[in-house]
Amino acid sequence: MKIISIELYKLRHKRITLMLILFLFVEIAWTFMATSKSISRNPENATWEMLIAIIASMNGLFLPILTAICVSRICDMEHKGDTLKLLLSTSMKRGELYAAKYVSAAILMLLVSILQIFSIMIFGIINNFKESVPLFLFVRLLIGTTLTSLIVIAFQQWISMAVKNQAFSLCLGMIGGFIGMTADLFPAKVRSLFIWSYYTGLSPVTQSYANEKIQFIIRDVSSLIPAMAALIVVGICIYMVGSFQVSRQEI
């Protein structure tokens, strides 16, 4: 816990909190505009399912980029000024530092997801959605978003710690955002290969087009469990491989 608190303390001059808030504001504003336009055209679309489906789609675009920036800022501190050498000259181990940075990024992205959900809840209440707030759907959305973000963090941290030039890591995040935004257009087998696609893939609500109308379908929980289990295994593997490589990398 002490190492984690130190990592978070080192971010105080990075303005990372302001950056997270601005990114979240843009995503929420975009979601609200898209939702409001859809409701104005068809009042029957004023449902929680539509709002959840739209925010999940927006997450596929924004969160990979936001995660890449967040992780890059956290890891870049050790590349500049050979800070890593200084830290390793103490009793700190590379594995502990790697874990602390991962947990720090995970905490920040979890806060983003929680703020996001509270924001769309307030939007639905203000717009007088007929149904009561579906807390179970929002919990599922939070779990799916957080799980996907944890895997993306593991991948981005591996790249950010292994490669000093953070432009590479940021480019990877932008590619991930493009894939996350367009993932639903890919065949199912191809889509499952990209970790960024699970922002929509683990969403409790999916979209279906029938008779020239959009239908929002609530996914069964059991249908998502295999994908979640596979994603956890992949995430653990990515984290272990990244930690192993960085721990043995020459400084």
PASEBA-1860 file (N, C-alpha, C; in nm, 3 decimals):
! residues 251
1> MKIISIEL> 0.082/-0.121/0.000/0.000/0.000/0.000/0.086/0.127/0.000 ~ 0.201/0.119/0.067/0.288/0.236/0.073/0.341/0.272/-0.065 ~ 0.379/0.169/-0.143/0.431/0.195/-0.278/0.322/0.254/-0.367 ~ 0.200/0.203/-0.352/0.088/0.254/-0.432/0.061/0.400/-0.398 ~ 0.062/0.431/-0.269/0.037/0.570/-0.227/0.147/0.662/-0.280 ~ 0.270/0.612/-0.286/0.380/0.692/-0.341/0.358/0.717/-0.491 ~ 0.314/0.612/-0.563/0.288/0.628/-0.706/0.179/0.732/-0.731 ~ 0.073/0.727/-0.652/-0.034/0.825/-0.667/0.013/0.965/-0.628
9> YKLRHKRI> 0.100/0.972/-0.529/0.152/1.102/-0.485/0.239/1.165/-0.595 ~ 0.313/1.081/-0.668/0.400/1.132/-0.774/0.320/1.192/-0.890 ~ 0.192/1.161/-0.895/0.108/1.211/-1.005/0.052/1.350/-0.977 ~ 0.081/1.404/-0.859/0.016/1.529/-0.818/0.046/1.645/-0.912 ~ 0.162/1.645/-0.978/0.199/1.754/-1.069/0.177/1.716/-1.216 ~ 0.123/1.599/-1.240/0.102/1.552/-1.377/-0.033/1.597/-1.435 ~ -0.117/1.655/-1.349/-0.250/1.700/-1.390/-0.330/1.588/-1.454 ~ -0.306/1.467/-1.409/-0.373/1.353/-1.470/-0.522/1.350/-1.434
17> TLMLILFL> -0.555/1.399/-1.313/-0.696/1.403/-1.272/-0.775/1.496/-1.361 ~ -0.718/1.613/-1.391/-0.784/1.708/-1.480/-0.805/1.648/-1.618 ~ -0.705/1.577/-1.666/-0.713/1.514/-1.798/-0.824/1.409/-1.800 ~ -0.833/1.328/-1.694/-0.937/1.225/-1.686/-1.075/1.288/-1.685 ~ -1.091/1.396/-1.610/-1.221/1.464/-1.602/-1.260/1.522/-1.737 ~ -1.165/1.583/-1.807/-1.195/1.643/-1.938/-1.235/1.536/-2.039 ~ -1.161/1.424/-2.040/-1.194/1.315/-2.132/-1.334/1.262/-2.100 ~ -1.361/1.243/-1.970/-1.491/1.191/-1.929/-1.602/1.288/-1.967
25> FVEIAWTF> -1.577/1.417/-1.951/-1.678/1.518/-1.986/-1.711/1.512/-2.134 ~ -1.609/1.500/-2.219/-1.632/1.493/-2.364/-1.713/1.368/-2.399 ~ -1.677/1.253/-2.339/-1.749/1.130/-2.368/-1.895/1.139/-2.324 ~ -1.916/1.189/-2.202/-2.053/1.199/-2.150/-2.135/1.297/-2.234 ~ -2.075/1.411/-2.270/-2.145/1.510/-2.352/-2.186/1.450/-2.486 ~ -2.093/1.375/-2.548/-2.122/1.311/-2.676/-2.236/1.210/-2.660 ~ -2.231/1.133/-2.553/-2.336/1.033/-2.527/-2.471/1.101/-2.506 ~ -2.474/1.210/-2.430/-2.599/1.279/-2.402/-2.657/1.341/-2.529
33> MATSKSIS> -2.571/1.395/-2.616/-2.620/1.454/-2.741/-2.680/1.347/-2.831 ~ -2.610/1.233/-2.841/-2.661/1.123/-2.925/-2.794/1.069/-2.869 ~ -2.801/1.057/-2.737/-2.924/1.007/-2.675/-3.038/1.105/-2.692 ~ -3.011/1.232/-2.669/-3.116/1.335/-2.682/-3.169/1.342/-2.824 ~ -3.081/1.331/-2.922/-3.123/1.335/-3.063/-3.211/1.214/-3.095 ~ -3.172/1.096/-3.043/-3.251/0.976/-3.068/-3.389/0.986/-3.003 ~ -3.394/1.042/-2.882/-3.522/1.055/-2.811/-3.612/1.156/-2.882 ~ -3.553/1.265/-2.932/-3.634/1.367/-3.001/-3.698/1.312/-3.128
41> RNPENATW> -3.626/1.219/-3.194/-3.681/1.158/-3.316/-3.785/1.052/-3.283 ~ -3.760/0.980/-3.176/-3.851/0.871/-3.137/-3.857/0.864/-2.985 ~ -3.961/0.920/-2.923/-3.972/0.922/-2.777/-3.970/0.782/-2.714 ~ -4.003/0.679/-2.793/-4.001/0.543/-2.738/-3.859/0.496/-2.707 ~ -3.760/0.566/-2.760/-3.621/0.528/-2.733/-3.570/0.575/-2.598 ~ -3.654/0.644/-2.525/-3.612/0.695/-2.393/-3.610/0.579/-2.293 ~ -3.513/0.491/-2.310/-3.501/0.374/-2.222/-3.359/0.365/-2.168 ~ -3.345/0.299/-2.055/-3.213/0.279/-1.995/-3.127/0.188/-2.083
49> EMLIAIIA> -3.193/0.093/-2.151/-3.118/0.001/-2.237/-3.045/0.076/-2.348 ~ -3.114/0.174/-2.409/-3.051/0.252/-2.515/-2.932/0.331/-2.460 ~ -2.949/0.392/-2.343/-2.844/0.473/-2.283/-2.721/0.388/-2.250 ~ -2.744/0.268/-2.199/-2.633/0.178/-2.165/-2.561/0.133/-2.292 ~ -2.638/0.101/-2.396/-2.576/0.057/-2.521/-2.490/0.168/-2.583 ~ -2.537/0.291/-2.576/-2.461/0.403/-2.634/-2.334/0.429/-2.555 ~ -2.344/0.429/-2.421/-2.225/0.457/-2.340/-2.121/0.345/-2.356 ~ -2.167/0.220/-2.373/-2.073/0.110/-2.396/-1.999/0.129/-2.529
57> SMNGLFLP> -2.073/0.177/-2.630/-2.012/0.203/-2.761/-1.911/0.317/-2.751 ~ -1.944/0.420/-2.676/-1.852/0.532/-2.655/-1.727/0.488/-2.578 ~ -1.746/0.396/-2.485/-1.632/0.345/-2.409/-1.530/0.277/-2.502 ~ -1.581/0.210/-2.603/-1.492/0.143/-2.698/-1.400/0.240/-2.769 ~ -1.446/0.365/-2.787/-1.365/0.467/-2.852/-1.276/0.541/-2.753 ~ -1.335/0.588/-2.643/-1.265/0.679/-2.552/-1.173/0.608/-2.452 ~ -1.218/0.500/-2.392/-1.141/0.441/-2.282/-1.006/0.381/-2.324 ~ -0.993/0.319/-2.442/-0.859/0.274/-2.482/-0.759/0.389/-2.493
65> ILTAICVS> -0.805/0.502/-2.546/-0.716/0.619/-2.559/-0.686/0.677/-2.421 ~ -0.789/0.690/-2.338/-0.770/0.745/-2.204/-0.679/0.655/-2.121 ~ -0.696/0.524/-2.132/-0.610/0.430/-2.060/-0.466/0.441/-2.105 ~ -0.445/0.453/-2.235/-0.309/0.466/-2.288/-0.241/0.592/-2.234 ~ -0.314/0.703/-2.231/-0.257/0.828/-2.180/-0.226/0.816/-2.031 ~ -0.320/0.760/-1.956/-0.304/0.745/-1.811/-0.183/0.657/-1.778 ~ -0.174/0.541/-1.841/-0.064/0.448/-1.815/0.069/0.509/-1.860 ~ 0.068/0.576/-1.974/0.190/0.637/-2.025/0.243/0.742/-1.928
73> RICDMEHK> 0.154/0.823/-1.872/0.194/0.926/-1.777/0.253/0.864/-1.651 ~ 0.195/0.754/-1.606/0.242/0.688/-1.485/0.379/0.624/-1.508 ~ 0.398/0.562/-1.623/0.522/0.490/-1.650/0.634/0.582/-1.698 ~ 0.599/0.691/-1.763/0.701/0.778/-1.820/0.786/0.846/-1.713 ~ 0.733/0.854/-1.591/0.808/0.917/-1.482/0.940/0.845/-1.456 ~ 0.940/0.713/-1.476/1.061/0.636/-1.447/1.160/0.638/-1.564 ~ 1.112/0.666/-1.685/1.202/0.673/-1.800/1.279/0.805/-1.803 ~ 1.215/0.911/-1.755/1.279/1.042/-1.758/1.374/1.058/-1.640
81> GDTLKLLL> 1.493/1.104/-1.669/1.589/1.131/-1.563/1.643/1.008/-1.495 ~ 1.626/0.891/-1.559/1.677/0.765/-1.502/1.628/0.744/-1.359 ~ 1.501/0.779/-1.335/1.444/0.762/-1.202/1.439/0.615/-1.163 ~ 1.423/0.528/-1.262/1.415/0.385/-1.234/1.543/0.334/-1.167 ~ 1.658/0.383/-1.214/1.784/0.343/-1.152/1.790/0.384/-1.006 ~ 1.740/0.503/-0.979/1.741/0.554/-0.841/1.652/0.469/-0.751 ~ 1.536/0.433/-0.802/1.444/0.353/-0.722/1.500/0.214/-0.695 ~ 1.561/0.156/-0.797/1.614/0.021/-0.781/1.741/0.018/-0.696
89> STSMKRGE> 1.801/0.132/-0.675/1.918/0.137/-0.587/1.877/0.123/-0.440 ~ 1.747/0.143/-0.414/1.693/0.120/-0.280/1.651/-0.026/-0.271 ~ 1.576/-0.059/-0.171/1.533/-0.198/-0.152/1.412/-0.235/-0.239 ~ 1.362/-0.141/-0.317/1.243/-0.169/-0.399/1.276/-0.266/-0.512 ~ 1.186/-0.360/-0.534/1.203/-0.457/-0.642/1.122/-0.413/-0.764 ~ 1.168/-0.455/-0.880/1.099/-0.417/-1.004/0.955/-0.469/-1.007 ~ 0.937/-0.591/-0.959/0.803/-0.649/-0.958/0.706/-0.570/-0.872 ~ 0.754/-0.519/-0.758/0.671/-0.438/-0.670/0.635/-0.305/-0.736
97> LYAAKYVS> 0.733/-0.244/-0.801/0.709/-0.118/-0.872/0.610/-0.138/-0.986 ~ 0.626/-0.247/-1.058/0.537/-0.278/-1.170/0.394/-0.295/-1.121 ~ 0.378/-0.368/-1.009/0.245/-0.392/-0.952/0.183/-0.263/-0.901 ~ 0.265/-0.177/-0.839/0.214/-0.051/-0.786/0.162/0.039/-0.897 ~ 0.232/0.043/-1.008/0.189/0.125/-1.121/0.060/0.069/-1.181 ~ 0.050/-0.063/-1.186/-0.071/-0.126/-1.240/-0.193/-0.092/-1.152 ~ -0.176/-0.107/-1.021/-0.287/-0.080/-0.929/-0.325/0.068/-0.934 ~ -0.227/0.156/-0.944/-0.256/0.300/-0.952/-0.340/0.333/-1.075
105> AAILMLLV> -0.301/0.278/-1.189/-0.378/0.301/-1.311/-0.518/0.241/-1.300 ~ -0.528/0.123/-1.238/-0.657/0.057/-1.222/-0.750/0.140/-1.134 ~ -0.697/0.199/-1.027/-0.778/0.283/-0.939/-0.833/0.403/-1.015 ~ -0.748/0.468/-1.092/-0.791/0.586/-1.166/-0.900/0.552/-1.268 ~ -0.882/0.441/-1.341/-0.982/0.404/-1.442/-1.111/0.355/-1.379 ~ -1.102/0.294/-1.260/-1.223/0.253/-1.188/-1.303/0.376/-1.147 ~ -1.235/0.479/-1.100/-1.304/0.604/-1.063/-1.373/0.665/-1.184 ~ -1.307/0.660/-1.300/-1.367/0.711/-1.423/-1.496/0.636/-1.455
113> SILQIFSI> -1.493/0.503/-1.443/-1.610/0.421/-1.474/-1.724/0.450/-1.377 ~ -1.692/0.469/-1.250/-1.796/0.497/-1.150/-1.860/0.634/-1.175 ~ -1.778/0.735/-1.201/-1.830/0.868/-1.231/-1.917/0.866/-1.357 ~ -1.875/0.787/-1.453/-1.949/0.774/-1.578/-2.090/0.718/-1.552 ~ -2.098/0.616/-1.472/-2.227/0.552/-1.445/-2.318/0.645/-1.367 ~ -2.265/0.716/-1.268/-2.346/0.812/-1.194/-2.397/0.922/-1.286 ~ -2.316/0.962/-1.381/-2.356/1.069/-1.474/-2.473/1.026/-1.561 ~ -2.467/0.904/-1.615/-2.577/0.861/-1.702/-2.703/0.827/-1.621
121> MIFGIINN> -2.686/0.788/-1.496/-2.803/0.769/-1.410/-2.876/0.902/-1.390 ~ -2.799/1.007/-1.361/-2.858/1.139/-1.341/-2.926/1.188/-1.468 ~ -2.863/1.161/-1.584/-2.922/1.201/-1.712/-3.058/1.135/-1.731 ~ -3.067/1.005/-1.704/-3.192/0.933/-1.721/-3.300/0.983/-1.626 ~ -3.261/1.014/-1.503/-3.359/1.063/-1.405/-3.410/1.201/-1.444 ~ -3.319/1.289/-1.490/-3.359/1.423/-1.531/-3.454/1.418/-1.650 ~ -3.432/1.322/-1.741/-3.516/1.309/-1.860/-3.639/1.222/-1.838 ~ -3.666/1.191/-1.713/-3.790/1.120/-1.675/-3.811/0.989/-1.750
129> FKESVPLF> -3.707/0.906/-1.752/-3.724/0.773/-1.809/-3.833/0.698/-1.731 ~ -3.916/0.628/-1.805/-4.033/0.565/-1.743/-3.995/0.459/-1.640 ~ -3.899/0.375/-1.675/-3.861/0.267/-1.583/-3.775/0.320/-1.469 ~ -3.775/0.247/-1.359/-3.688/0.281/-1.248/-3.544/0.249/-1.287 ~ -3.449/0.303/-1.214/-3.307/0.284/-1.246/-3.271/0.136/-1.234 ~ -3.228/0.073/-1.343/-3.194/-0.072/-1.340/-3.054/-0.093/-1.279 ~ -3.045/-0.096/-1.149/-2.916/-0.104/-1.081/-2.837/-0.227/-1.123 ~ -2.907/-0.339/-1.145/-2.837/-0.463/-1.182/-2.767/-0.446/-1.316
137> LFVRLLIG> -2.830/-0.378/-1.411/-2.768/-0.354/-1.542/-2.647/-0.263/-1.528 ~ -2.657/-0.164/-1.442/-2.545/-0.073/-1.423/-2.428/-0.142/-1.352 ~ -2.459/-0.232/-1.260/-2.352/-0.310/-1.195/-2.282/-0.397/-1.299 ~ -2.360/-0.459/-1.386/-2.302/-0.541/-1.491/-2.217/-0.457/-1.587 ~ -2.265/-0.336/-1.618/-2.189/-0.246/-1.705/-2.056/-0.210/-1.639 ~ -2.060/-0.181/-1.509/-1.939/-0.145/-1.436/-1.839/-0.261/-1.434 ~ -1.890/-0.382/-1.411/-1.802/-0.499/-1.407/-1.738/-0.522/-1.544 ~ -1.818/-0.518/-1.649/-1.765/-0.541/-1.783/-1.665/-0.436/-1.826
145> TTLTSLIV> -1.696/-0.309/-1.796/-1.605/-0.200/-1.832/-1.475/-0.210/-1.754 ~ -1.486/-0.236/-1.624/-1.367/-0.244/-1.538/-1.279/-0.361/-1.578 ~ -1.340/-0.476/-1.604/-1.263/-0.594/-1.642/-1.186/-0.569/-1.771 ~ -1.253/-0.511/-1.869/-1.186/-0.481/-1.996/-1.073/-0.381/-1.976 ~ -1.098/-0.279/-1.894/-0.996/-0.178/-1.868/-0.874/-0.240/-1.799 ~ -0.895/-0.336/-1.710/-0.783/-0.401/-1.642/-0.692/-0.474/-1.740 ~ -0.753/-0.535/-1.841/-0.673/-0.606/-1.941/-0.599/-0.506/-2.029 ~ -0.668/-0.399/-2.068/-0.605/-0.296/-2.151/-0.490/-0.229/-2.075
153> IAFQQWIS> -0.509/-0.205/-1.946/-0.403/-0.146/-1.863/-0.281/-0.237/-1.862 ~ -0.303/-0.368/-1.844/-0.191/-0.464/-1.841/-0.113/-0.459/-1.972 ~ -0.183/-0.451/-2.083/-0.118/-0.448/-2.214/-0.043/-0.316/-2.234 ~ -0.110/-0.204/-2.203/-0.048/-0.074/-2.222/0.072/-0.055/-2.130 ~ 0.064/-0.107/-2.008/0.176/-0.092/-1.915/0.297/-0.171/-1.962 ~ 0.273/-0.288/-2.013/0.383/-0.369/-2.068/0.459/-0.289/-2.174 ~ 0.383/-0.229/-2.266/0.446/-0.153/-2.374/0.512/-0.026/-2.320 ~ 0.445/0.044/-2.230/0.498/0.170/-2.177/0.624/0.151/-2.095
161> MAVKNQAF> 0.634/0.040/-2.023/0.753/0.014/-1.942/0.868/-0.042/-2.025 ~ 0.834/-0.118/-2.128/0.937/-0.182/-2.210/0.996/-0.088/-2.313 ~ 0.918/0.009/-2.360/0.962/0.101/-2.465/0.966/0.242/-2.408 ~ 1.081/0.307/-2.412/1.094/0.440/-2.354/1.014/0.546/-2.430 ~ 1.009/0.533/-2.561/0.936/0.631/-2.642/0.785/0.608/-2.624 ~ 0.722/0.697/-2.550/0.580/0.680/-2.518/0.488/0.706/-2.636 ~ 0.542/0.761/-2.744/0.460/0.782/-2.864/0.407/0.649/-2.917 ~ 0.489/0.544/-2.902/0.447/0.412/-2.949/0.326/0.363/-2.869
169> SLCLGMIG> 0.333/0.381/-2.738/0.224/0.339/-2.651/0.096/0.417/-2.680 ~ 0.110/0.547/-2.702/-0.007/0.631/-2.731/-0.069/0.596/-2.866 ~ 0.015/0.566/-2.964/-0.037/0.522/-3.095/-0.115/0.392/-3.081 ~ -0.065/0.302/-2.997/-0.135/0.176/-2.972/-0.272/0.203/-2.911 ~ -0.278/0.300/-2.820/-0.406/0.336/-2.760/-0.505/0.390/-2.862 ~ -0.456/0.471/-2.956/-0.545/0.524/-3.059/-0.593/0.414/-3.152 ~ -0.505/0.320/-3.184/-0.546/0.205/-3.265/-0.652/0.125/-3.190 ~ -0.630/0.108/-3.060/-0.728/0.037/-2.978/-0.863/0.107/-2.976
177> GFIGMTAD> -0.861/0.241/-2.971/-0.986/0.316/-2.975/-1.060/0.297/-3.105 ~ -0.985/0.293/-3.216/-1.048/0.270/-3.347/-1.109/0.130/-3.353 ~ -1.035/0.032/-3.303/-1.087/-0.106/-3.303/-1.208/-0.117/-3.212 ~ -1.200/-0.055/-3.094/-1.311/-0.061/-3.001/-1.437/0.003/-3.057 ~ -1.420/0.110/-3.136/-1.535/0.179/-3.193/-1.600/0.098/-3.305 ~ -1.518/0.027/-3.382/-1.569/-0.046/-3.499/-1.581/-0.197/-3.476 ~ -1.558/-0.241/-3.353/-1.551/-0.386/-3.325/-1.678/-0.460/-3.364 ~ -1.793/-0.396/-3.344/-1.919/-0.465/-3.373/-1.939/-0.491/-3.522
185> LFPAKVRS> -1.857/-0.430/-3.606/-1.867/-0.453/-3.751/-1.787/-0.575/-3.794 ~ -1.701/-0.626/-3.703/-1.618/-0.741/-3.737/-1.697/-0.871/-3.715 ~ -1.658/-0.978/-3.785/-1.715/-1.110/-3.754/-1.684/-1.147/-3.609 ~ -1.770/-1.227/-3.548/-1.758/-1.258/-3.405/-1.622/-1.317/-3.370 ~ -1.571/-1.409/-3.452/-1.444/-1.474/-3.422/-1.327/-1.376/-3.430 ~ -1.334/-1.284/-3.525/-1.229/-1.183/-3.539/-1.238/-1.084/-3.424 ~ -1.359/-1.043/-3.391/-1.380/-0.945/-3.285/-1.327/-0.995/-3.151 ~ -1.341/-1.122/-3.125/-1.300/-1.178/-2.995/-1.148/-1.177/-2.975
193> LFIWSYYT> -1.073/-1.155/-3.083/-0.926/-1.154/-3.073/-0.872/-1.022/-3.020 ~ -0.953/-0.917/-3.022/-0.907/-0.783/-2.981/-0.963/-0.749/-2.844 ~ -0.873/-0.718/-2.750/-0.917/-0.692/-2.612/-1.004/-0.566/-2.604 ~ -0.984/-0.470/-2.694/-1.061/-0.346/-2.688/-1.207/-0.367/-2.727 ~ -1.236/-0.476/-2.796/-1.374/-0.501/-2.841/-1.466/-0.538/-2.726 ~ -1.411/-0.572/-2.611/-1.494/-0.619/-2.500/-1.561/-0.506/-2.424 ~ -1.531/-0.381/-2.456/-1.609/-0.272/-2.396/-1.755/-0.283/-2.439 ~ -1.777/-0.323/-2.563/-1.913/-0.349/-2.609/-1.949/-0.497/-2.595
201> GLSPVTQS> -1.847/-0.583/-2.606/-1.872/-0.727/-2.599/-1.923/-0.774/-2.464 ~ -1.885/-0.704/-2.356/-1.931/-0.740/-2.221/-2.042/-0.647/-2.172 ~ -2.091/-0.563/-2.260/-2.202/-0.475/-2.222/-2.328/-0.559/-2.196 ~ -2.405/-0.525/-2.093/-2.527/-0.602/-2.065/-2.637/-0.582/-2.169 ~ -2.619/-0.480/-2.255/-2.720/-0.449/-2.358/-2.652/-0.446/-2.494 ~ -2.715/-0.506/-2.592/-2.664/-0.504/-2.728/-2.771/-0.452/-2.822 ~ -2.729/-0.411/-2.941/-2.822/-0.356/-3.040/-2.849/-0.458/-3.150 ~ -2.971/-0.455/-3.199/-3.010/-0.543/-3.310/-3.098/-0.464/-3.406
209> YANEKIQF> -3.077/-0.483/-3.536/-3.156/-0.414/-3.637/-3.258/-0.510/-3.695 ~ -3.385/-0.473/-3.685/-3.493/-0.556/-3.739/-3.603/-0.465/-3.792 ~ -3.646/-0.493/-3.914/-3.753/-0.413/-3.976/-3.719/-0.264/-3.977 ~ -3.593/-0.235/-4.009/-3.543/-0.098/-4.018/-3.555/-0.022/-3.886 ~ -3.557/-0.094/-3.775/-3.562/-0.033/-3.643/-3.452/-0.092/-3.554 ~ -3.405/-0.011/-3.464/-3.303/-0.057/-3.370/-3.371/-0.114/-3.246 ~ -3.334/-0.233/-3.210/-3.385/-0.296/-3.089/-3.270/-0.314/-2.990 ~ -3.298/-0.289/-2.865/-3.198/-0.304/-2.760/-3.231/-0.428/-2.677
217> IIRDVSSL> -3.138/-0.521/-2.678/-3.162/-0.652/-2.616/-3.071/-0.669/-2.494 ~ -3.129/-0.712/-2.384/-3.051/-0.738/-2.263/-2.989/-0.877/-2.273 ~ -2.858/-0.883/-2.263/-2.788/-1.011/-2.273/-2.807/-1.092/-2.145 ~ -2.813/-1.222/-2.162/-2.819/-1.312/-2.047/-2.682/-1.317/-1.980 ~ -2.679/-1.314/-1.848/-2.553/-1.313/-1.775/-2.467/-1.435/-1.809 ~ -2.531/-1.551/-1.818/-2.456/-1.676/-1.841/-2.385/-1.675/-1.976 ~ -2.436/-1.599/-2.072/-2.375/-1.597/-2.205/-2.242/-1.521/-2.205 ~ -2.221/-1.437/-2.105/-2.099/-1.356/-2.099/-1.991/-1.418/-2.011
225> IPAMAALI> -2.026/-1.516/-1.930/-1.930/-1.574/-1.836/-1.809/-1.637/-1.908 ~ -1.827/-1.716/-2.016/-1.709/-1.772/-2.085/-1.613/-1.664/-2.136 ~ -1.668/-1.557/-2.193/-1.582/-1.449/-2.244/-1.509/-1.380/-2.129 ~ -1.577/-1.361/-2.018/-1.514/-1.296/-1.903/-1.403/-1.383/-1.846 ~ -1.427/-1.513/-1.837/-1.326/-1.605/-1.785/-1.203/-1.608/-1.876 ~ -1.228/-1.612/-2.007/-1.116/-1.613/-2.102/-1.038/-1.482/-2.094 ~ -1.109/-1.372/-2.076/-1.044/-1.241/-2.069/-0.957/-1.230/-1.943 ~ -1.004/-1.286/-1.834/-0.926/-1.285/-1.709/-0.796/-1.363/-1.728
233> VVGICIYM> -0.805/-1.479/-1.792/-0.685/-1.561/-1.816/-0.587/-1.486/-1.905 ~ -0.638/-1.423/-2.010/-0.553/-1.346/-2.101/-0.487/-1.231/-2.027 ~ -0.564/-1.163/-1.944/-0.511/-1.050/-1.868/-0.400/-1.091/-1.773 ~ -0.419/-1.203/-1.704/-0.315/-1.253/-1.612/-0.188/-1.286/-1.690 ~ -0.205/-1.349/-1.805/-0.089/-1.385/-1.888/-0.014/-1.261/-1.936 ~ -0.089/-1.159/-1.982/-0.026/-1.036/-2.029/0.050/-0.969/-1.916 ~ -0.012/-0.964/-1.800/0.053/-0.900/-1.685/0.180/-0.975/-1.645 ~ 0.172/-1.107/-1.637/0.288/-1.187/-1.595/0.403/-1.176/-1.693
241> VGSFQVSR> 0.371/-1.183/-1.823/0.475/-1.172/-1.926/0.538/-1.033/-1.923 ~ 0.455/-0.931/-1.910/0.507/-0.795/-1.905/0.595/-0.772/-1.783 ~ 0.549/-0.817/-1.667/0.628/-0.802/-1.545/0.759/-0.878/-1.554 ~ 0.754/-0.998/-1.612/0.875/-1.081/-1.625/0.977/-1.012/-1.716 ~ 0.930/-0.962/-1.830/1.022/-0.898/-1.926/1.083/-0.771/-1.868 ~ 0.999/-0.686/-1.809/1.047/-0.560/-1.756/1.144/-0.584/-1.639 ~ 1.119/-0.686/-1.559/1.205/-0.716/-1.445/1.345/-0.759/-1.488 ~ 1.356/-0.810/-1.610/1.485/-0.858/-1.660/1.543/-0.770/-1.769
249> QEI> 1.481/-0.659/-1.789/1.526/-0.566/-1.893/1.645/-0.484/-1.842 ~ 1.743/-0.464/-1.927/1.858/-0.384/-1.889/1.818/-0.237/-1.880 ~ 1.877/-0.170/-1.781/1.846/-0.028/-1.761/1.952/0.058/-1.831
END
